[in-house]
Amino acid sequence: MAGKQKKKISASNQKPKQILNKEFSFDIPRWVLPAILIFTALIYSKVLFNDFAWGDDEIYIQKNPFIRDFSLNGIKTIFSSFYFSNYNPLTTLSYLFEFKFFGLNPLLYHLWNVLLHLLNTWLVFKLTEKLSGKKITALIVSLLFAIHPMHVESVAWISERKDVLYTSFYLLSLLFYMRYLESGKKIKNYIGTLLLFICSLLSKPAAVTLPVLLILIDLYKGRKLNTKIFLEKLPFFLLSLLFGILTIMAQKSGGSIKNLSASFSSIERIFLFTYSVSFYIIKAIAPFRLSVMHYFPDTHGGALPFLYYASLPFLAIILWLVIKRNSFRKEIVFGVLFFLITISVMLQIIPVGNAIASERYTYVPYIGLFYLAGQWIAAIEKKQKRNIAFTLLSLFVILFSYQTWNRISEWKNTETLCTEVIQKYPKNYESYFSRGSARGRNGNLEGALQDFDNAIMLKPEIPEVYYNRGLTYKKLGKNESAMLDYNMAIKLKPDYAEAYNNIGMVNYESGDLKSAMVNYNKAISLKPDFAVAYNNRGWLYYEAGDSISAMLDYNKAILQKPDFALAYNNRATLKEKISDFDGAMKDINTAITLANKDAGAYHTRGNIKAMQKNYNGAIDDFNYSLSLNPNDNSVYYDRGMSYFYLNDKTNAGKDWDKALKLGNKAASEMIRQYCR
């Protein structure tokens, strides 16, 4: 009787708990997940109006030679080559298709990043639902993942396509693994997990952490570690090892791996490590003072800032809290280890670049911390505490959404981004240098000079800054100042081929052709694949009447840089001179295909047509050239000649008169002979 009474009491105690969990965990409207996706899409719609940003967009898209060869050979090259210290062939392949069909329209590149982020949000929901068995956990995790401001960098930066792309394959691989466990270890799900893992690795090598995460999921789901489980993961670990080696080789090939021992002691490197871990944990809750760059501390030989030393006791306190919480330890351990495993390869154990931490590195790792938060809220049974938790969650969502919206604006272009970094790190030369380069490209030459001056004042030993300031002086017509900067760049970097080439260009403009030849030769001797120097030297040979040497140099320039429009243009001019009109037309059409807004290319094609007595066709090209550059006196002169050969002396005279007013002295003789 007593036993039955005890059983009855136990049952009555459990029933409300089961009902409460069921109501709380699963009574979620179906429209909530679509609402999260729509809300995220609205926030990130702002990024569609952004331009390319920071230096990497220029390197990986605007000037990436691999995405310009849309052929089987080009695709083979993508998969068999390192590019700029990285090996991300699937990511580069995605750029290849975008460039082929959309050119350099940043909107389409941004759109694909946003769509991948929305896909990842949905995949995060599916994965966390399978892990936890609770829709409320899945919704919390996917919502925080979708709108957290630390994730803006991965989505708003076109160059970080590798983040959102590798994450898609990474999450799909994890989902296939969950299906593998649920299906009784069906081989097709195992193969799916492995193939998706390979795709993730080919998108970004950060995916190497997946095998360890699979073992963590095994433990979380109650599988006991044994030889069979490790053999099951062996192909994954071998792939991780292979891609880990490839990554180190790629980084070394570009000189990206830093030697921290030159700047920091062994003890200091421990605090650098603990600081970076603490940084990511704190920013998950308080994502303030965000920046595209979080530089290593500049100690000038002194001690590290206080926060670096404080990071070690901070992590010790967190560890103590994890050990202390017996009732929720499994969820804490899983969430924390998920975070640590996936972020481990980003912690500068092998230092790469100049940043101690980067916001984009949290894109996958934060899923672990968000999972911990979701499971904690899902486990709350008391209504009052649950309401408090949801109020706090709502406040965080509002704050994060607002910050994300504003953060996207800071990614509008390189100049806005650099300005934001300068505000936070006013004593770092790199941001001034990057903003100066961006201002120079946008025509703000005085602003560019000011930024280069600031960069030199902060760090006067960087040759690239002098070189770029020299470029700016040259655009302003201050050739003497440009020469001083080019020479300073060479003094700091004696093998600076680009500086020698530009000195040659200044020599040419000043009429010192002998010195120009010497400097072009020096540039080529230092950099035998220097297409621009070959093209410049080729033009010197052309003007000297050495057609054979000029042709050899133009051929070399095009061989080294197959998309070099100016070299095709110059070779077309040379072929026209030697009466190879078919070859000239083929080259100039290639130049126009590569640079269809180049006024000079249409001018050249007009001249070739005129030489073939196609004067009407020549006039059409001259017209288009002038629509692009209405102040080119030589085009007016040449169009006047075509009108003259068509016996239209009235229009010929008008063109020669315009050419004369713009400074073409040869036009005065034509006017004198034929128009008076």
C-alpha positions in Angstrom: 0.0 0.0 0.0 2.8 2.4 1.0 4.7 1.4 -2.2 1.7 2.2 -4.4 1.1 5.5 -2.7 4.8 6.5 -3.3 4.4 5.5 -7.0 1.3 7.6 -7.3 2.9 10.6 -5.8 5.9 10.2 -8.1 3.6 10.0 -11.1 1.6 13.1 -10.1 4.9 15.0 -9.6 6.2 14.1 -13.1 3.0 14.8 -15.1 2.9 18.6 -14.9 6.6 18.7 -15.7 6.1 16.7 -18.9 3.1 18.8 -19.9 5.0 22.0 -19.2 8.0 20.9 -21.3 5.8 19.8 -24.1 3.9 23.2 -24.2 7.1 25.2 -23.8 9.3 23.3 -26.2 7.0 22.4 -29.0 4.1 24.8 -29.2 5.9 27.1 -31.6 4.0 28.5 -34.6 5.3 27.3 -38.0 5.6 30.9 -39.2 8.3 31.8 -36.7 11.3 30.4 -38.7 10.2 32.0 -42.0 9.7 35.2 -40.0 13.3 35.0 -38.8 14.5 34.5 -42.3 12.5 37.4 -43.7 13.6 39.6 -40.8 17.2 38.7 -41.5 16.8 39.3 -45.2 15.4 42.8 -44.5 18.3 43.7 -42.2 20.9 42.4 -44.8 19.1 44.0 -47.8 21.1 47.1 -46.9 24.3 45.3 -47.9 23.1 45.0 -51.5 23.8 48.7 -51.9 27.4 48.4 -50.7 30.5 48.5 -52.9 33.6 46.3 -52.9 35.5 46.9 -49.7 38.9 46.7 -48.1 41.9 45.3 -49.9 40.8 41.6 -50.2 37.9 42.4 -52.5 40.3 43.9 -54.9 42.7 40.9 -54.7 40.1 38.1 -54.8 37.6 39.6 -57.2 38.6 42.8 -59.0 42.1 41.8 -59.9 41.9 38.0 -59.5 43.3 36.4 -62.8 41.8 33.0 -61.9 38.2 34.2 -62.2 38.8 35.5 -65.7 39.5 32.2 -67.4 36.1 30.6 -67.8 37.4 27.3 -69.3 38.2 23.8 -68.3 41.8 24.7 -68.1 41.0 27.7 -66.0 39.0 25.6 -63.6 41.9 23.1 -63.4 44.2 26.0 -62.5 41.9 27.1 -59.7 42.0 23.6 -58.2 45.8 23.2 -58.7 47.1 26.5 -57.4 47.4 28.6 -54.3 46.3 32.2 -54.6 47.4 34.9 -52.2 48.4 32.5 -49.5 45.1 30.6 -49.6 43.6 27.5 -51.1 39.8 27.9 -51.5 39.0 26.5 -54.9 35.3 26.2 -54.5 35.0 29.7 -53.3 37.1 31.0 -56.3 34.9 28.8 -58.6 31.8 30.7 -57.3 33.5 34.0 -58.2 34.4 32.6 -61.6 30.7 32.0 -62.5 29.7 35.4 -61.1 32.3 37.2 -63.0 31.4 35.4 -66.2 27.8 36.3 -66.1 27.7 39.5 -64.0 31.1 41.1 -64.4 32.2 43.3 -61.5 28.7 44.3 -60.3 29.0 44.1 -56.5 25.3 43.8 -56.0 25.3 40.2 -57.3 28.3 39.2 -55.2 26.6 40.6 -52.1 23.3 39.0 -52.9 24.9 35.5 -53.0 26.5 36.1 -49.6 23.2 37.1 -48.1 21.4 34.1 -49.7 24.1 31.8 -48.2 23.7 33.4 -44.8 19.9 32.8 -45.0 20.5 29.2 -46.0 23.0 28.8 -43.1 20.4 30.2 -40.7 17.9 27.6 -41.8 20.6 24.9 -41.5 21.5 26.0 -38.0 17.8 25.7 -37.0 17.7 22.1 -38.5 20.9 21.0 -36.8 20.1 22.4 -33.4 16.7 21.0 -33.5 18.1 17.5 -34.1 20.8 18.0 -31.4 18.4 19.2 -28.8 15.0 17.8 -29.8 13.5 21.2 -29.0 12.2 23.8 -31.5 12.6 26.6 -29.0 16.3 25.9 -28.7 16.6 25.8 -32.5 14.7 29.1 -32.9 16.8 30.9 -30.3 20.1 29.6 -31.8 19.1 30.4 -35.4 17.8 33.8 -34.5 21.0 34.8 -32.6 23.1 33.3 -35.4 21.2 35.3 -38.0 21.3 38.8 -36.5 24.5 38.8 -34.4 26.7 41.8 -35.3 29.9 39.8 -35.1 28.6 37.9 -38.2 28.3 41.0 -40.4 31.9 40.7 -41.5 31.3 37.2 -42.9 28.3 38.3 -44.9 28.9 41.9 -45.8 32.5 41.3 -47.0 32.4 39.8 -50.5 35.9 38.3 -49.9 34.5 36.3 -47.0 32.3 34.2 -49.3 34.6 31.4 -48.1 33.0 31.8 -44.6 29.4 31.5 -45.6 30.1 28.9 -48.3 32.2 26.5 -46.1 29.6 26.9 -43.3 26.8 25.7 -45.7 28.7 22.5 -46.5 29.9 22.2 -42.9 26.4 22.3 -41.5 25.0 20.0 -44.2 27.8 17.5 -43.4 26.8 17.6 -39.7 23.1 17.1 -40.6 24.0 14.1 -42.8 26.0 12.7 -39.8 22.9 13.2 -37.6 20.9 11.3 -40.2 23.6 8.7 -40.2 23.2 8.1 -36.5 19.4 8.1 -36.6 19.2 5.8 -39.6 21.2 3.0 -38.0 24.5 3.9 -39.6 23.4 3.7 -43.3 26.4 4.0 -45.6 24.8 6.5 -48.0 24.5 9.0 -45.1 28.1 8.4 -44.1 29.3 9.0 -47.7 27.1 12.1 -47.8 28.8 13.4 -44.6 32.3 12.7 -46.1 31.6 14.3 -49.5 30.0 17.5 -47.9 33.1 17.7 -45.6 35.3 17.7 -48.7 33.3 20.5 -50.2 33.6 22.4 -47.0 37.4 22.0 -47.0 37.6 23.1 -50.6 35.7 26.2 -49.6 37.8 27.1 -46.6 40.3 25.0 -44.7 38.8 26.0 -41.3 36.5 23.0 -41.9 39.4 20.8 -40.6 37.7 20.9 -37.1 34.7 18.8 -38.3 36.1 15.3 -37.3 36.6 16.4 -33.7 33.2 17.9 -33.6 31.7 14.6 -34.9 33.3 12.8 -31.9 31.8 15.5 -29.6 28.4 14.8 -31.1 28.9 11.1 -30.5 29.5 11.7 -26.8 26.7 14.2 -26.5 24.3 11.6 -28.1 25.5 8.9 -25.7 27.8 6.8 -28.0 30.7 5.3 -26.2 34.2 5.9 -27.6 35.7 2.7 -29.0 38.0 1.6 -31.8 35.1 1.4 -34.2 34.2 5.1 -33.7 37.8 6.2 -34.3 38.1 4.0 -37.5 34.8 5.6 -38.6 36.4 9.0 -38.3 39.8 8.0 -39.8 39.0 9.3 -43.4 37.9 12.6 -41.9 41.0 13.0 -39.9 43.2 12.1 -42.8 41.5 14.8 -44.9 41.9 17.3 -42.2 45.6 16.5 -42.0 46.0 16.9 -45.8 44.2 20.2 -45.9 46.0 21.4 -42.8 49.3 20.8 -44.6 48.0 22.5 -47.7 47.0 25.5 -45.7 50.4 25.9 -44.0 52.1 25.5 -47.4 49.8 28.2 -48.9 50.4 30.6 -46.0 54.1 30.1 -46.2 54.2 30.5 -50.0 52.8 34.0 -49.5 54.8 34.9 -46.4 51.7 35.3 -44.3 52.8 33.3 -41.3 54.3 35.6 -38.7 57.1 34.9 -36.2 55.7 36.1 -32.9 58.9 35.2 -31.1 60.5 38.3 -32.5 57.9 40.5 -30.8 56.6 38.6 -27.9 58.1 36.3 -25.3 56.7 32.7 -24.6 54.9 34.0 -21.5 53.4 36.9 -23.4 52.2 34.5 -26.2 50.2 32.6 -23.5 48.4 35.8 -22.6 47.8 36.6 -26.3 46.1 33.2 -26.6 43.9 33.7 -23.5 43.1 37.2 -24.5 41.8 36.1 -28.0 39.6 33.4 -26.4 38.2 35.9 -23.9 37.7 38.4 -26.6 35.4 36.1 -28.5 33.4 35.1 -25.4 32.9 38.7 -24.3 31.9 39.9 -27.8 29.2 37.2 -27.9 27.4 39.1 -25.2 28.7 42.6 -25.6 29.6 43.1 -29.3 30.8 46.7 -29.0 33.8 48.5 -30.5 33.7 46.3 -33.6 36.3 46.7 -36.3 37.5 44.9 -39.4 40.9 44.8 -37.7 41.8 44.0 -34.1 45.6 44.4 -34.2 48.3 42.7 -32.0 49.2 45.1 -29.2 52.2 47.4 -30.0 54.1 47.1 -26.7 57.3 48.9 -27.9 59.3 46.4 -25.8 57.2 47.0 -22.7 54.5 45.0 -21.0 51.2 43.9 -22.5 48.1 46.0 -21.7 46.3 45.0 -18.5 43.4 43.3 -20.2 45.8 40.6 -21.7 46.9 39.6 -18.2 43.3 39.7 -16.8 42.1 37.3 -19.5 43.7 34.3 -17.8 41.8 34.7 -14.5 38.7 35.5 -16.5 38.9 32.2 -18.2 39.7 30.4 -15.0 36.5 31.8 -13.4 34.5 30.6 -16.4 36.0 27.1 -16.1 35.1 27.1 -12.4 31.5 28.0 -13.2 31.3 25.2 -15.7 32.6 22.6 -13.2 30.3 23.9 -10.5 27.0 23.6 -12.5 26.3 19.9 -12.0 22.6 20.0 -13.1 23.4 21.6 -16.5 26.9 20.4 -17.0 26.3 18.3 -20.1 24.9 21.2 -22.1 27.6 23.6 -20.9 30.3 21.2 -21.8 28.9 20.5 -25.2 28.3 24.2 -26.0 31.7 25.3 -24.7 33.6 22.5 -26.5 31.6 23.2 -29.7 32.8 26.8 -29.5 36.4 25.9 -28.6 36.8 23.1 -31.2 35.5 25.2 -34.1 37.5 28.3 -33.1 40.7 26.5 -32.3 42.2 26.9 -35.8 41.5 30.7 -35.6 43.4 31.4 -32.3 46.7 32.4 -33.8 48.5 29.3 -32.5 50.2 29.5 -35.8 50.1 33.3 -36.3 48.8 34.6 -39.6 48.5 38.3 -40.5 48.4 41.3 -38.2 45.2 40.7 -36.3 45.0 39.0 -32.9 41.3 38.4 -33.5 38.8 38.7 -36.3 35.0 39.0 -36.1 34.5 36.6 -39.0 36.1 33.8 -37.1 33.0 33.5 -34.9 30.6 32.6 -37.7 30.5 28.9 -36.9 31.9 28.8 -33.3 29.2 31.0 -31.9 26.7 28.3 -32.7 28.1 26.5 -29.6 27.6 29.4 -27.3 24.1 30.2 -28.7 23.2 26.5 -28.3 24.1 26.8 -24.6 21.9 29.9 -24.2 19.0 28.2 -26.1 19.2 25.0 -24.0 19.3 27.1 -20.8 16.2 29.0 -21.7 14.4 25.8 -22.9 15.1 24.2 -19.5 13.5 27.0 -17.4 10.3 25.7 -15.9 9.0 28.5 -13.7 6.9 30.9 -15.7 8.3 34.0 -13.9 11.9 33.1 -14.6 11.0 32.1 -18.2 9.4 35.5 -18.8 12.5 37.3 -17.5 14.7 35.1 -19.7 12.5 36.0 -22.8 12.6 39.7 -21.9 16.4 39.6 -21.8 16.5 37.7 -25.0 14.2 40.2 -26.7 16.4 43.1 -25.5 19.5 41.3 -26.9 17.7 40.7 -30.2 16.7 44.3 -30.5 20.2 45.5 -29.6 22.0 43.0 -31.9 19.6 43.8 -34.8 20.2 47.6 -34.4 24.0 47.1 -34.2 24.0 44.8 -37.3 22.0 47.3 -39.3 24.5 50.0 -38.4 27.5 47.8 -38.9 26.5 47.0 -42.4 26.7 50.8 -43.2 30.3 50.8 -42.1 31.0 48.1 -44.7 29.7 50.4 -47.5 33.1 50.8 -49.1 36.8 50.8 -48.3 36.9 54.4 -47.3 34.1 54.1 -44.8 35.5 51.0 -43.4 39.0 52.4 -43.0 37.6 55.6 -41.4 35.9 53.3 -38.8 39.2 51.5 -38.1 41.1 54.8 -37.8 38.7 56.0 -35.2 39.4 52.9 -33.1 43.1 52.5 -33.9 44.4 56.0 -34.7 48.1 55.0 -34.3 48.1 52.2 -36.8 49.5 53.1 -40.2 47.7 50.3 -42.2 44.3 51.9 -42.1 45.6 55.3 -43.3 47.5 53.5 -46.1 44.4 51.6 -47.2 42.1 54.6 -47.0 44.7 56.7 -49.0 44.8 54.0 -51.7 41.0 54.0 -51.8 40.8 57.8 -52.0 43.4 57.8 -54.8 41.3 55.3 -56.8 38.2 57.5 -56.3 40.0 60.7 -57.4 40.4 62.3 -54.0 44.1 62.8 -54.5 44.6 65.5 -51.8 42.9 63.3 -49.3 45.0 60.4 -50.4 48.2 62.4 -49.9 47.1 63.4 -46.4 46.5 59.7 -45.5 49.9 58.6 -46.9 51.5 61.4 -45.0 49.9 60.1 -41.8 50.9 56.6 -42.5 54.6 57.6 -43.1 54.6 59.7 -39.9 53.4 56.6 -37.9 55.7 54.1 -39.7 58.3 55.7 -41.9 60.0 52.4 -43.0 57.2 50.9 -45.2 58.3 51.2 -48.9 54.7 50.5 -50.3 53.5 53.8 -48.7 56.1 55.8 -50.4 55.4 54.1 -53.7 51.7 54.8 -53.5 52.3 58.4 -52.5 54.5 58.6 -55.5 51.6 57.4 -57.7 49.4 60.1 -56.2 52.0 62.8 -56.9 52.3 61.6 -60.4 48.5 61.9 -60.9 48.8 65.4 -59.7 51.5 66.2 -62.2 54.1 66.6 -59.5 56.8 64.3 -61.1 59.7 65.6 -59.0 57.9 64.6 -55.8 56.9 61.3 -57.3 60.5 60.6 -58.2 61.6 61.3 -54.6 59.1 58.8 -53.3 59.9 56.1 -55.8 63.6 56.4 -54.9 62.8 56.3 -51.2 60.8 53.1 -51.8 63.8 51.6 -53.7 66.1 52.6 -50.9 63.9 50.7 -48.4 63.3 47.8 -50.8 66.1 47.5 -53.4 64.3 44.9 -55.4 61.1 47.0 -55.8 60.5 46.3 -59.5 57.2 48.4 -59.6 59.1 51.5 -58.4 61.8 51.1 -61.1 59.0 50.8 -63.7 57.3 54.0 -62.5 60.6 55.9 -62.5 60.9 54.7 -66.1 57.5 56.2 -66.9 58.5 59.5 -65.4 61.7 59.4 -67.4 59.7 58.8 -70.6 57.3 61.7 -69.9 60.2 64.0 -69.3 61.8 62.9 -72.6 64.7 61.0 -71.0 64.2 57.9 -73.1 67.7 56.4 -72.3 67.0 56.5 -68.5 63.5 55.1 -69.1 65.0 52.1 -70.9 67.5 51.5 -68.1 64.7 51.5 -65.5 62.4 49.3 -67.5 65.3 46.8 -68.0 66.0 46.9 -64.2 62.3 46.3 -63.4 62.2 43.3 -65.8 65.5 41.9 -64.4 64.0 42.0 -60.9 60.6 40.7 -62.0 60.8 38.6 -65.2 57.0 38.2 -65.4 56.3 41.9 -65.1 53.8 42.4 -67.9 53.4 46.2 -67.4 57.2 46.8 -67.7 57.3 44.7 -70.9 54.5 46.7 -72.3 56.2 50.0 -71.4 59.5 48.9 -72.9 57.7 47.7 -76.0 56.3 51.2 -76.5 59.8 52.6 -76.3 61.0 50.2 -78.9 58.0 51.1 -81.1 58.8 54.8 -81.0 62.4 54.0 -81.7 61.3 52.1 -84.9 62.5 48.7 -83.6 59.3 46.8 -84.5 60.8 43.4 -83.8 61.8 44.1 -80.2 58.5 45.9 -79.7 56.6 42.9 -80.9 58.6 40.6 -78.6 57.8 42.7 -75.6 54.1 43.0 -76.3 54.0 39.2 -76.8 55.7 38.7 -73.4 53.3 41.2 -71.7 50.3 39.3 -73.1 51.7 35.9 -72.2 52.2 37.0 -68.6 48.9 38.8 -68.4 46.4 37.5 -70.9 43.7 40.1 -69.9 46.1 43.0 -70.5 43.9 45.3 -72.7 46.5 48.0 -73.1 49.1 45.5 -74.4 46.6 44.2 -77.0 45.9 47.8 -78.0 49.6 48.6 -78.4 50.3 45.5 -80.3 47.4 46.3 -82.6 49.0 49.7 -83.2 52.3 48.0 -84.1 50.5 45.5 -86.4 48.8 48.4 -88.1 52.2 50.1 -88.7 53.6 47.0 -90.4 50.4 46.6 -92.4 49.1 43.4 -90.7 45.6 44.8 -90.6 43.8 41.5 -89.9 46.1 40.9 -86.9 45.7 44.5 -85.8 41.9 44.2 -85.9 41.9 40.9 -84.0 44.0 42.5 -81.2 42.1 45.7 -80.9 38.8 43.8 -80.7 40.3 41.7 -77.9 41.3 44.9 -76.2 37.8 46.4 -76.5 36.3 43.1 -75.2 38.6 43.3 -72.1 38.0 47.1 -71.6 34.9 48.2 -73.4 35.0 51.7 -71.9 38.5 52.5 -73.0 38.4 55.5 -75.3 41.9 54.8 -76.5 41.0 51.4 -77.8 38.2 52.8 -79.9 40.6 55.4 -81.2 43.0 52.7 -82.3 40.3 50.7 -84.0 39.2 53.8 -85.8 42.7 54.3 -87.1 42.9 50.7 -88.3 39.6 51.1 -90.2 40.8 54.3 -91.7 44.0 52.6 -92.9 41.7 50.0 -94.6 39.7 52.9 -96.2 36.6 52.2 -94.1 36.2 55.8 -93.2 32.6 55.7 -92.1 33.4 52.8 -89.7 36.4 54.8 -88.5 34.2 57.8 -87.8 31.8 55.6 -85.8 34.7 54.5 -83.5 36.1 58.0 -83.2 32.6 59.2 -82.2 32.4 56.6 -79.4 36.0 57.4 -78.3 35.1 61.1 -77.9 31.9 60.2 -76.0 34.2 58.6 -73.5 36.9 61.2 -73.6 35.7 64.4 -75.2 39.0 66.3 -74.8 41.4 64.1 -76.8 42.8 66.4 -79.5 44.3 63.5 -81.4 40.9 61.9 -82.0 39.5 65.1 -83.4 42.5 65.3 -85.7 42.1 61.7 -86.9 38.3 62.0 -87.4 39.0 65.2 -89.4 41.3 63.1 -91.6 38.5 60.6 -92.2 36.0 63.3 -93.1 38.6 64.8 -95.4 39.0 61.5 -97.3 35.2 61.4 -97.6 35.4 64.8 -99.2 33.6 66.4 -96.3 35.9 69.3 -95.8 33.4 71.2 -93.7 33.4 68.6 -90.9 37.1 68.0 -91.4 37.8 71.7 -90.8 35.6 71.7 -87.6 37.5 68.7 -86.2 40.9 70.2 -87.0 39.9 73.5 -85.5 38.7 71.7 -82.3 42.0 69.7 -82.2 44.0 72.9 -82.6 42.1 74.5 -79.7 42.9 71.5 -77.5 46.6 71.8 -78.3 47.2 69.7 -81.5 49.6 71.8 -83.4 49.6 69.5 -86.5 46.0 70.5 -87.1 47.0 74.0 -87.9 48.9 72.8 -91.0 45.8 70.8 -92.2 43.6 73.9 -91.8 46.1 76.1 -93.6 46.4 73.7 -96.6 42.9 72.4 -97.1 40.4 74.7 -95.3 41.4 78.2 -96.5 
